[in-house]
Protein backbone atom coordinates (compact mmCIF):
# COMPACT_ATOMS: atom_id res chain seq x y z
CA UNK A 1 0.00 0.00 0.00
CA UNK A 2 1.46 3.27 -1.11
CA UNK A 3 -0.25 6.40 0.16
CA UNK A 4 -0.08 9.44 -2.08
CA UNK A 5 -0.56 12.95 -0.67
CA UNK A 6 -2.04 15.53 -3.01
CA UNK A 7 -4.17 18.66 -3.08
CA UNK A 8 -7.88 18.03 -2.95
CA UNK A 9 -9.87 18.08 -6.17
CA UNK A 10 -13.56 18.88 -6.63
CA UNK A 11 -14.39 15.22 -7.15
CA UNK A 12 -12.83 14.40 -3.73
CA UNK A 13 -15.43 16.38 -1.77
CA UNK A 14 -17.85 13.49 -1.06
CA UNK A 15 -14.96 11.23 0.03
CA UNK A 16 -13.51 13.99 2.25
CA UNK A 17 -16.92 14.38 3.91
CA UNK A 18 -17.15 10.63 4.53
CA UNK A 19 -13.59 10.26 5.86
CA UNK A 20 -14.03 13.28 8.14
CA UNK A 21 -17.39 12.10 9.48
CA UNK A 22 -16.06 8.58 10.13
CA UNK A 23 -12.81 9.82 11.71
CA UNK A 24 -14.65 11.82 14.38
CA UNK A 25 -17.68 9.53 14.85
CA UNK A 26 -16.52 8.07 18.16
CA UNK A 27 -14.37 10.99 19.31
CA UNK A 28 -15.60 12.19 22.71
CA UNK A 29 -14.09 15.67 22.21
CA UNK A 30 -15.82 16.17 18.86
CA UNK A 31 -18.85 18.27 18.03
CA UNK A 32 -19.36 15.88 15.06
CA UNK A 33 -19.51 18.88 12.73
CA UNK A 34 -16.00 18.63 11.28
CA UNK A 35 -17.23 17.70 7.78
CA UNK A 36 -19.49 20.78 7.82
CA UNK A 37 -16.56 22.94 8.92
CA UNK A 38 -14.46 21.78 5.97
CA UNK A 39 -17.32 22.49 3.56
CA UNK A 40 -17.94 25.94 5.08
CA UNK A 41 -14.25 26.85 4.84
CA UNK A 42 -14.15 25.64 1.24
CA UNK A 43 -17.31 27.62 0.33
CA UNK A 44 -15.84 30.75 1.90
CA UNK A 45 -12.54 30.38 0.04
CA UNK A 46 -10.79 29.93 3.39
CA UNK A 47 -9.08 26.59 2.80
CA UNK A 48 -5.52 27.81 2.39
CA UNK A 49 -4.32 24.23 2.03
CA UNK A 50 -6.38 21.06 1.76
CA UNK A 51 -4.62 17.74 1.27
CA UNK A 52 -5.92 14.23 0.83
CA UNK A 53 -4.16 10.95 1.42
CA UNK A 54 -5.06 8.51 -1.32
CA UNK A 55 -4.41 4.80 -1.41
CA UNK A 56 -5.23 2.79 -4.52
CA UNK A 57 -7.56 5.53 -5.75
CA UNK A 58 -9.45 5.85 -2.46
CA UNK A 59 -9.27 8.86 -0.12
CA UNK A 60 -8.23 7.55 3.31
CA UNK A 61 -7.25 10.85 4.96
CA UNK A 62 -7.66 14.59 4.78
CA UNK A 63 -6.22 17.62 6.55
CA UNK A 64 -6.77 21.35 6.17
CA UNK A 65 -5.15 24.68 6.96
CA UNK A 66 -7.09 27.95 7.20
CA UNK A 67 -6.20 31.48 8.30
CA UNK A 68 -6.71 32.60 11.89
CA UNK A 69 -6.96 36.09 13.32
CA UNK A 70 -4.90 37.21 16.31
CA UNK A 71 -6.17 39.94 18.61
CA UNK A 72 -2.63 41.39 18.58
CA UNK A 73 -2.95 41.90 14.81
CA UNK A 74 0.03 39.69 13.99
CA UNK A 75 -0.37 38.58 10.34
CA UNK A 76 0.48 35.28 8.70
CA UNK A 77 -0.90 32.80 11.23
CA UNK A 78 -2.97 29.75 10.34
CA UNK A 79 -4.86 26.95 12.02
CA UNK A 80 -4.44 23.24 11.37
CA UNK A 81 -7.85 21.54 11.51
CA UNK A 82 -9.33 19.14 11.04
CA UNK A 83 -6.99 16.20 10.51
CA UNK A 84 -8.99 13.10 9.56
CA UNK A 85 -8.04 9.52 8.78
CA UNK A 86 -10.58 6.80 8.16
CA UNK A 87 -10.77 4.58 11.29
CA UNK A 88 -9.49 1.46 9.50
CA UNK A 89 -6.29 3.34 8.58
CA UNK A 90 -5.65 5.20 11.84
CA UNK A 91 -2.37 4.44 13.60
CA UNK A 92 -0.51 3.87 10.32
CA UNK A 93 1.18 7.28 10.10
CA UNK A 94 -1.17 8.78 7.51
CA UNK A 95 -2.20 11.67 9.74
CA UNK A 96 1.45 12.42 10.53
CA UNK A 97 2.30 12.45 6.82
CA UNK A 98 -0.54 14.89 6.16
CA UNK A 99 0.52 17.19 9.02
CA UNK A 100 4.19 17.23 7.98
CA UNK A 101 3.32 17.96 4.35
CA UNK A 102 0.87 20.73 5.27
CA UNK A 103 3.36 22.40 7.61
CA UNK A 104 6.10 22.26 4.97
CA UNK A 105 3.78 23.79 2.36
CA UNK A 106 2.56 26.44 4.79
CA UNK A 107 6.12 27.41 5.68
CA UNK A 108 6.99 27.58 1.96
CA UNK A 109 4.11 30.06 1.53
CA UNK A 110 5.87 32.38 3.99
CA UNK A 111 3.49 31.89 6.92
CA UNK A 112 4.58 33.16 10.32
CA UNK A 113 3.21 30.12 12.12
CA UNK A 114 0.40 27.71 12.84
CA UNK A 115 -1.84 26.85 15.77
CA UNK A 116 -3.67 23.62 16.58
CA UNK A 117 -6.17 22.46 19.16
CA UNK A 118 -5.45 18.86 20.05
CA UNK A 119 -3.49 16.27 21.97
CA UNK A 120 -0.16 17.78 23.05
CA UNK A 121 1.45 14.33 23.02
CA UNK A 122 0.61 13.96 19.34
CA UNK A 123 1.22 17.47 18.02
CA UNK A 124 4.41 18.19 19.99
CA UNK A 125 6.30 15.80 17.70
CA UNK A 126 5.72 18.26 14.84
CA UNK A 127 7.16 21.16 16.86
CA UNK A 128 3.94 22.56 18.32
CA UNK A 129 4.30 23.89 21.86
CA UNK A 130 1.63 24.48 24.46
CA UNK A 131 1.80 27.66 26.49
CA UNK A 132 3.69 29.54 23.78
CA UNK A 133 2.15 32.59 22.21
CA UNK A 134 -1.54 32.98 21.51
CA UNK A 135 -4.43 31.58 23.52
CA UNK A 136 -7.82 30.21 22.56
CA UNK A 137 -10.46 31.45 25.01
CA UNK A 138 -12.27 28.71 26.91
CA UNK A 139 -9.70 26.02 26.11
CA UNK A 140 -7.16 24.57 28.57
CA UNK A 141 -3.80 26.04 27.50
CA UNK A 142 -2.08 22.64 27.32
CA UNK A 143 -4.36 21.65 24.42
CA UNK A 144 -3.90 24.81 22.38
CA UNK A 145 -0.48 24.77 20.77
CA UNK A 146 1.51 26.99 18.44
CA UNK A 147 4.43 26.57 16.06
CA UNK A 148 6.35 29.68 14.95
CA UNK A 149 8.16 29.34 11.62
CA UNK A 150 10.08 32.58 12.08
CA UNK A 151 10.09 35.42 14.55
CA UNK A 152 8.68 35.42 18.06
CA UNK A 153 5.43 33.85 19.16
CA UNK A 154 2.64 36.42 19.06
CA UNK A 155 0.46 37.25 22.03
CA UNK A 156 -3.28 37.66 22.29
CA UNK A 157 -6.28 35.53 21.51
CA UNK A 158 -6.89 33.48 18.39
CA UNK A 159 -10.12 33.55 16.41
CA UNK A 160 -10.80 30.83 13.88
CA UNK A 161 -12.72 31.50 10.67
CA UNK A 162 -16.54 31.65 11.14
CA UNK A 163 -16.71 28.41 9.15
CA UNK A 164 -15.73 26.64 12.38
CA UNK A 165 -19.25 27.43 13.65
CA UNK A 166 -20.88 25.41 10.85
CA UNK A 167 -23.51 22.96 12.03
CA UNK A 168 -24.73 21.37 8.85
Rosetta silent file (secondary structure, phi, psi, omega in degrees, C-alpha in Angstrom):
SEQUENCE: XXXXXXXXXXXXXXXXXXXXXXXXXXXXXXXXXXXXXXXXXXXXXXXXXXXXXXXXXXXXXXXXXXXXXXXXXXXXXXXXXXXXXXXXXXXXXXXXXXXXXXXXXXXXXXXXXXXXXXXXXXXXXXXXXXXXXXXXXXXXXXXXXXXXXXXXXXXXXXXXXXXXXXXX
SCORE:     score description
SCORE:     0.000 S_00000001
   1 L     0.000  123.244 -179.351    0.000    0.000    0.000 S_00000001
   2 L  -120.254  111.434 -178.356    1.456    3.268   -1.108 S_00000001
   3 E   -84.292  132.220  177.740   -0.246    6.399    0.164 S_00000001
   4 E  -110.015  131.979  174.562   -0.076    9.441   -2.083 S_00000001
   5 E  -100.752  133.968  179.240   -0.562   12.952   -0.669 S_00000001
   6 E  -155.704  163.769  176.070   -2.038   15.535   -3.007 S_00000001
   7 E   -65.107  146.666  177.814   -4.169   18.658   -3.080 S_00000001
   8 L   -65.192  151.591  173.554   -7.884   18.030   -2.951 S_00000001
   9 L  -119.299  162.853 -178.705   -9.874   18.076   -6.169 S_00000001
  10 H   -56.816  -36.606 -178.303  -13.564   18.882   -6.626 S_00000001
  11 H   -76.090   -3.851  176.195  -14.390   15.215   -7.147 S_00000001
  12 H   -85.248  -14.634 -170.407  -12.826   14.399   -3.727 S_00000001
  13 H   -54.915  -48.454  178.357  -15.429   16.380   -1.769 S_00000001
  14 H   -60.247  -39.315  179.597  -17.851   13.487   -1.062 S_00000001
  15 H   -68.096  -38.757  177.407  -14.962   11.226    0.026 S_00000001
  16 H   -62.121  -43.508  177.788  -13.513   13.986    2.247 S_00000001
  17 H   -58.723  -45.533 -178.087  -16.922   14.379    3.907 S_00000001
  18 H   -65.726  -48.045  179.943  -17.147   10.635    4.531 S_00000001
  19 H   -59.960  -43.784 -178.204  -13.586   10.264    5.864 S_00000001
  20 H   -65.485  -45.996  178.932  -14.027   13.280    8.144 S_00000001
  21 H   -59.376  -48.649 -178.504  -17.391   12.099    9.477 S_00000001
  22 H   -64.728  -39.057 -176.855  -16.055    8.580   10.133 S_00000001
  23 H   -62.971  -33.230 -176.171  -12.812    9.815   11.711 S_00000001
  24 H  -104.292    3.265 -174.526  -14.647   11.819   14.379 S_00000001
  25 L   -55.002  -44.372 -177.059  -17.676    9.534   14.847 S_00000001
  26 L  -105.293   12.714 -178.424  -16.519    8.068   18.164 S_00000001
  27 L   -81.099  117.634 -176.748  -14.368   10.992   19.313 S_00000001
  28 L   -63.382  -31.608 -177.202  -15.599   12.192   22.710 S_00000001
  29 L   -81.912   -3.552 -172.091  -14.092   15.674   22.215 S_00000001
  30 L   -88.601  147.451  171.978  -15.824   16.169   18.860 S_00000001
  31 L   -87.604   -6.364 -178.652  -18.851   18.266   18.027 S_00000001
  32 L    62.083   30.966  178.272  -19.363   15.880   15.063 S_00000001
  33 L  -119.892    9.334 -173.752  -19.514   18.876   12.729 S_00000001
  34 H   -57.846  -38.268  179.373  -16.002   18.629   11.284 S_00000001
  35 H   -66.260  -33.051  177.784  -17.227   17.703    7.785 S_00000001
  36 H   -71.633  -35.128  177.726  -19.490   20.778    7.818 S_00000001
  37 H   -62.142  -47.295 -179.832  -16.563   22.944    8.923 S_00000001
  38 H   -59.487  -45.311  179.854  -14.457   21.782    5.969 S_00000001
  39 H   -63.345  -41.264  179.769  -17.319   22.493    3.558 S_00000001
  40 H   -65.616  -41.204  177.324  -17.944   25.945    5.075 S_00000001
  41 H   -63.102  -43.793  179.525  -14.251   26.847    4.839 S_00000001
  42 H   -61.266  -47.936 -178.464  -14.148   25.639    1.236 S_00000001
  43 H   -61.071  -32.943 -179.494  -17.306   27.616    0.333 S_00000001
  44 L   -85.376   -1.355 -177.171  -15.837   30.752    1.903 S_00000001
  45 L    71.757   24.744 -174.838  -12.544   30.379    0.037 S_00000001
  46 L  -105.495   10.249  173.577  -10.788   29.932    3.385 S_00000001
  47 L   -87.245   94.854  179.448   -9.082   26.589    2.795 S_00000001
  48 L   -62.945  -44.765  176.846   -5.524   27.812    2.389 S_00000001
  49 E  -138.781  138.692  178.592   -4.322   24.233    2.026 S_00000001
  50 E  -145.821  109.415 -176.534   -6.377   21.059    1.758 S_00000001
  51 E  -112.303  145.596  170.935   -4.616   17.737    1.272 S_00000001
  52 E  -115.042  152.763  169.741   -5.916   14.234    0.829 S_00000001
  53 E  -106.376  124.098 -176.483   -4.158   10.955    1.416 S_00000001
  54 E  -119.195  136.353  175.871   -5.065    8.507   -1.321 S_00000001
  55 E  -131.976  120.263 -178.906   -4.408    4.796   -1.414 S_00000001
  56 L    50.597   44.214  176.075   -5.234    2.788   -4.522 S_00000001
  57 L    81.278    1.068 -178.657   -7.557    5.530   -5.747 S_00000001
  58 E  -113.731  133.821  177.057   -9.449    5.849   -2.460 S_00000001
  59 E   -73.871  121.765 -179.683   -9.272    8.856   -0.121 S_00000001
  60 E  -116.832   -4.803  178.982   -8.228    7.551    3.313 S_00000001
  61 E  -160.892  159.065  178.946   -7.249   10.846    4.956 S_00000001
  62 E  -154.519  146.349  174.153   -7.660   14.589    4.775 S_00000001
  63 E  -149.795  149.634 -174.350   -6.218   17.619    6.546 S_00000001
  64 E  -134.947  154.037  174.452   -6.770   21.345    6.171 S_00000001
  65 E  -127.828  134.785  176.866   -5.151   24.678    6.962 S_00000001
  66 E  -139.882  158.059 -178.595   -7.089   27.950    7.195 S_00000001
  67 E   -70.614  147.852  172.054   -6.202   31.478    8.301 S_00000001
  68 E  -120.134  160.573  177.554   -6.710   32.596   11.892 S_00000001
  69 E  -111.692  135.204  177.032   -6.959   36.091   13.325 S_00000001
  70 E  -106.766  136.729 -179.435   -4.903   37.212   16.308 S_00000001
  71 L   -62.314  -22.844  178.371   -6.170   39.943   18.615 S_00000001
  72 L   -78.011  -10.464  179.497   -2.629   41.392   18.580 S_00000001
  73 L    85.601    1.363  179.745   -2.950   41.900   14.808 S_00000001
  74 L   -60.417  123.077 -179.356    0.032   39.686   13.993 S_00000001
  75 L   -85.475  166.776  169.304   -0.369   38.582   10.342 S_00000001
  76 L    83.137   20.312  179.529    0.483   35.281    8.701 S_00000001
  77 E  -106.987  146.653 -174.555   -0.898   32.803   11.226 S_00000001
  78 E  -135.680  162.753  176.781   -2.971   29.755   10.343 S_00000001
  79 E  -115.860  138.307  175.831   -4.863   26.949   12.019 S_00000001
  80 E   -96.228  113.017  178.750   -4.438   23.241   11.366 S_00000001
  81 E   173.246  144.903  -14.054   -7.847   21.542   11.505 S_00000001
  82 E   -84.209  164.054  171.980   -9.328   19.143   11.036 S_00000001
  83 E  -113.906  119.902 -173.419   -6.990   16.202   10.506 S_00000001
  84 E  -130.224  134.027  173.107   -8.993   13.101    9.563 S_00000001
  85 E  -133.679  133.829  179.630   -8.039    9.521    8.778 S_00000001
  86 L   -55.025  138.905 -173.512  -10.581    6.799    8.164 S_00000001
  87 H   -52.527  -37.513 -179.664  -10.766    4.578   11.285 S_00000001
  88 H   -65.446  -17.621 -177.022   -9.492    1.455    9.503 S_00000001
  89 H  -112.242    2.382  178.335   -6.295    3.336    8.581 S_00000001
  90 L   -67.477  150.511  179.714   -5.648    5.199   11.841 S_00000001
  91 L    82.063    8.280 -179.283   -2.372    4.437   13.598 S_00000001
  92 L  -108.788    9.061  177.146   -0.514    3.866   10.318 S_00000001
  93 L    87.737    4.137 -177.907    1.179    7.281   10.103 S_00000001
  94 H   -68.339  -43.839  177.587   -1.165    8.777    7.508 S_00000001
  95 H   -60.273  -42.655  179.131   -2.197   11.674    9.742 S_00000001
  96 H   -62.605  -40.321  177.485    1.446   12.418   10.531 S_00000001
  97 H   -62.187  -43.314  179.198    2.301   12.447    6.818 S_00000001
  98 H   -62.202  -45.789 -178.697   -0.537   14.890    6.157 S_00000001
  99 H   -62.624  -47.708 -179.245    0.520   17.186    9.015 S_00000001
 100 H   -59.852  -44.050 -179.455    4.186   17.227    7.979 S_00000001
 101 H   -65.060  -44.312  179.142    3.320   17.965    4.349 S_00000001
 102 H   -61.509  -44.568 -179.473    0.869   20.731    5.270 S_00000001
 103 H   -64.316  -39.281  177.376    3.359   22.396    7.609 S_00000001
 104 H   -63.935  -43.895  179.129    6.096   22.261    4.965 S_00000001
 105 H   -66.252  -39.886  179.911    3.779   23.786    2.361 S_00000001
 106 H   -64.359  -42.658  177.753    2.559   26.439    4.794 S_00000001
 107 H   -63.479  -40.263  178.903    6.123   27.410    5.677 S_00000001
 108 H   -63.939  -25.765  176.756    6.987   27.583    1.957 S_00000001
 109 L   -77.190   -6.809  179.467    4.109   30.063    1.533 S_00000001
 110 L    89.981   16.487  179.323    5.868   32.376    3.991 S_00000001
 111 L   -62.695  150.046  176.679    3.493   31.891    6.918 S_00000001
 112 L   -77.573  -34.979 -179.290    4.579   33.156   10.317 S_00000001
 113 E   177.279 -176.158 -174.624    3.207   30.123   12.122 S_00000001
 114 E  -142.948  146.725  174.965    0.405   27.712   12.840 S_00000001
 115 E  -118.852  158.319  177.724   -1.843   26.846   15.773 S_00000001
 116 E  -151.096  143.653  173.504   -3.666   23.618   16.582 S_00000001
 117 E  -106.931  114.564 -177.617   -6.172   22.465   19.158 S_00000001
 118 L   175.020 -171.298 -176.850   -5.446   18.864   20.047 S_00000001
 119 L   -64.749  116.559 -179.303   -3.494   16.271   21.971 S_00000001
 120 H   -61.873  -31.322  178.151   -0.162   17.776   23.050 S_00000001
 121 H   -63.758  -33.750  179.587    1.455   14.327   23.020 S_00000001
 122 H   -80.681  -52.455 -171.898    0.615   13.958   19.339 S_00000001
 123 H   -77.331  -18.676  178.711    1.219   17.470   18.022 S_00000001
 124 H   -64.540  -26.386 -179.147    4.415   18.194   19.993 S_00000001
 125 H   -69.856  -12.766  176.600    6.298   15.800   17.699 S_00000001
 126 H   -98.390    1.776  178.993    5.723   18.258   14.839 S_00000001
 127 L   103.278   -4.069  177.761    7.160   21.156   16.858 S_00000001
 128 L   -68.098  143.077 -179.671    3.935   22.556   18.321 S_00000001
 129 E  -129.565  132.545  174.696    4.300   23.894   21.856 S_00000001
 130 E   -81.078  148.819  177.197    1.625   24.480   24.458 S_00000001
 131 L    77.390    7.552  177.200    1.801   27.657   26.489 S_00000001
 132 L  -107.570  127.049  171.406    3.685   29.541   23.780 S_00000001
 133 L    73.708 -135.743 -168.216    2.149   32.589   22.209 S_00000001
 134 L   -68.215  160.455  179.494   -1.543   32.976   21.508 S_00000001
 135 E  -119.545  155.911  173.417   -4.432   31.580   23.521 S_00000001
 136 L  -114.364  112.788 -176.040   -7.818   30.213   22.561 S_00000001
 137 L   -55.056  137.738  176.358  -10.464   31.452   25.015 S_00000001
 138 L    81.901    5.087 -178.036  -12.272   28.714   26.915 S_00000001
 139 L  -119.613  133.597  175.641   -9.697   26.024   26.111 S_00000001
 140 L   -55.491  130.624 -173.291   -7.157   24.571   28.573 S_00000001
 141 H   -58.914  -25.777 -179.434   -3.803   26.036   27.500 S_00000001
 142 H   -70.010  -17.524 -179.963   -2.082   22.644   27.324 S_00000001
 143 H   -97.576  -10.784  177.502   -4.361   21.651   24.423 S_00000001
 144 E  -105.743  116.609 -170.387   -3.898   24.814   22.380 S_00000001
 145 E  -124.347  155.097 -178.541   -0.483   24.771   20.767 S_00000001
 146 E  -132.078  154.720  176.094    1.514   26.987   18.438 S_00000001
 147 E  -136.946  113.941  178.478    4.427   26.572   16.062 S_00000001
 148 E   -92.049  128.488  177.759    6.348   29.676   14.948 S_00000001
 149 L   -83.376  -33.859  176.518    8.155   29.341   11.619 S_00000001
 150 L  -157.368  151.880  179.581   10.076   32.584   12.077 S_00000001
 151 L    77.246  179.211 -177.946   10.091   35.424   14.547 S_00000001
 152 L   -77.172  162.935  173.213    8.685   35.418   18.056 S_00000001
 153 L   -70.670  136.410  177.843    5.433   33.848   19.155 S_00000001
 154 L   -77.018  167.333  175.738    2.637   36.422   19.061 S_00000001
 155 L  -110.650  175.974  176.418    0.456   37.245   22.027 S_00000001
 156 L   101.262 -171.679 -178.266   -3.277   37.655   22.295 S_00000001
 157 E  -104.495  147.025  179.490   -6.277   35.529   21.514 S_00000001
 158 E   -96.872  139.686  170.653   -6.892   33.482   18.389 S_00000001
 159 E  -121.855  127.177  175.801  -10.123   33.553   16.414 S_00000001
 160 E   -83.277  162.489  177.803  -10.797   30.834   13.875 S_00000001
 161 L   -56.212  146.187  178.468  -12.718   31.504   10.666 S_00000001
 162 H   -56.294  -19.347  176.442  -16.536   31.654   11.137 S_00000001
 163 H   -58.789  -22.322  178.756  -16.715   28.406    9.149 S_00000001
 164 H   -70.383  -10.205  175.972  -15.733   26.643   12.384 S_00000001
 165 H   -91.777    0.993 -176.957  -19.252   27.434   13.651 S_00000001
 166 L   -60.325  138.061 -178.567  -20.876   25.405   10.846 S_00000001
 167 L  -118.849   -6.997 -179.534  -23.515   22.963   12.033 S_00000001
 168 L   159.815    0.000    0.000  -24.728   21.373    8.852 S_00000001
